[in-house]
């Protein structure tokens, strides 16, 4: 199953532009939240920026278009600097996916604004096609990163919610979890495990957001 719509040159360009923005904002959100809670690690490494050069991993970007799965450069976080490590850790992890949800919401607002103000012609058609890609991919990243498997943000959230003894065991077996994650994503096993979840959640989420924003423009 492919979650990335790039079966034409135009959609390839739209997907590439979207992912540059989505990854950069996602990683910036992690870095900014960590900084606000007292951790300057990411800031000191130049990650407190929206500059894509600081966030895009070339190999991870290429892999998206080769195998349908890729990554950006993870933001370094040092929990030692947090006054409340558990709460701060959760909020830092949540910040990334939430940023993609907000980007998708912005896409919907622009989408309906174009219709409200009657923008027509080739520009409008191209813009609407881009917004469809922009909204979809940001929702993909929102849902995907909340999966409870390492090294994704969803796993980090569960890790911070877990009691200390369980957290220690999770850390001990994290490498095995990462291997399971890769197997599920890159092999046909994903068709029977994680991809059916996406087939249900993503369309339902997109339709729900569409109806929600439509209600403000009727």
C-alpha angles and dihedrals in degrees: 000000000000120000093183117085107213106125091129132046091248093052090045090057092045091050093048093050091046094050092049089055096038096049093044094050091043094054093040089055090055092047095045094049092048089049092050089054093052105269111125095176096105092040092053089053093052095253097122090092142087091229105127091211089069095050111030117094106207094211092045091050093050092048091059091063094039104045103005095250129087146139147220126232107286115241112242113239127187110198090193090082095054117100089207104027097183097050093039091047092053093048093047090052094045093049094073099054091039090056089057091049089052091049090052089050090052088051091055092049092053091044093056093038090059089054094045094053093044099240107176141170135057093319091055094048092049092045093050091050090050092048091052089055092042094052095044097049094047090052089049090054091045094054096035095053092050092061109120095237128105132286092022126100092248090062092050090052092052089045091057092045093051123095116260097259093049091046089055091053091047090053090048093055098033094110090057089050091052090052091051089050092053091047092052093047100042103035134061089259087083089069089067100037123028104009095062087057090054091048089059104034101042099052091042092050093046092048092047092051091045091055092044095054093038089061089065094053101045 
